[in-house]
Amino acid sequence: MTGSALRVGIHDLAFATAHQVLDLGALAEHNGVDANKYYIGIGQTEMSVPAADEDIVTMGAQAAAQILERHGADGIRTLLFATESGIDQSKSAGVFVHSLLGMGENCRVVELKQACYSATAALQFALGIVARDPREKVLVIASDVARYALDSSGEPTQGAAAVAFLVTADPALVEIEPVTGLYTDDIADFWRPNYLSTALVDGKFSLAAYLRSLEGAWSEYRDRGGVGFDQIDRFCYHQPFTKMAVKAHDRLVTIAGAGLDREARRAQLDASLEMNRRTGNSYTASIYVGLLSLLEHDDADLAGRRIGFFSYGSGSVSEFFTGVVQPGYRAVLRVDADARALDDRAPIGFPRYRRLHQDVDAVAGEDYATAVETPGPFRFAGVSEHVRRYERTTHA
Ligand code: HMG
């Protein structure tokens, strides 16, 4: 089902994460709980932790650089930056990335926010731009650092990662189909007031709200002519922690009346959880990290197979939609580089994790320079005269 002659979708998808990692066993030890509560109960083994000179811009630029290296910047006239860990109340983080990557002046750059959902809004807006003029190419970046207060119940569900994807006509990776189901509900399940650097959350309520939104979005998707559950081969959910996707898929199987046993349900889902289990929550990027994980870790040939996506952003806005994996998709993936991005992170101990967490708030309003720490190609150098300074590193 393509719905129109013009095929539009994701042509390329690249990943980056922070360069340090904390094993959740260390957090479990500090909290005096069994590590399996995190490893199995919430389905997270590790979380990426940004160094002092890493943030949403450096991760986003590192992801996007891989796209430009392959395709060049010519023809990219729109850059959409989705995040909920914005670094300025006015200027888009995308403008910093645009500059770091040396992109051309004839480009619109804007930041989008609606909790974890906004990368999907960016995707839908990008599809519209390309559908209107198939010569257009849109670069979408989703980048977030998930932060909760120290010693709060959300702490094991932190993390950091970015994706960048190119939306074009005749996509090489995943064609996005036109039918979508939407669901918006004004609730306080998770939010971050302007005066806080960490999110507030009503944990159990947020889980229930996520599942209720899934039902609402799926229902509208079906009402608008979306395909039946049995015509979808794989599923990819927003993953605040991987067990949430498992709960969501179980719920969808039930409401769709699909009657699948545990093994069959997990076969539709499990490959999408591999990378997120190691990055932790990456808010806007999470569902697209899940897509990359699915494409890279599913042993089956997914060409021609349909993926169902459920994107959820607290507050809340959500969307169910589908895409079809394109023939030759494996040639587009960067499997080794993505594995290295996870494997090569520097393990840090619990005291350093705590210190970095506290340091984020320590210097508000003053000039400062960050220590040179990241082994990545871009770094946040510090603040002078209230302006954030970014630079390429010698690894670039
Ligand atoms: P908690 O209360 O500490 O954990 O917080 P729990 O007691 O519910 O235990 C978690 C699971 O571990 C349970 O499994 C336990 O049974 C199990 P379940 O019953 O749920 O299947 N467990 C064990 N398993 C194996 N061995 C053991 C063991 N002990 C316990 N020894 C909570 C958990 C997720 C609530 C907390 O971490 C939190 O508040 N996280 C943040 C909120 C969140 O992620 N919400 C998700 C939905 S909202 C969303 O997705 C949007 C978001 O990404 C933000 C945005 O949109 O911008 C968050």
Residues whose N, C-alpha, C, O or C-beta is under 5 A from the ligand:
A	BS01	HMG	D34 N36 K37 I40 G41 I42 A115 C116 S153 G154 T157 F190 V201 G203 K204 S206 L207 Y210 P240 Y283 Y312 G313 S314
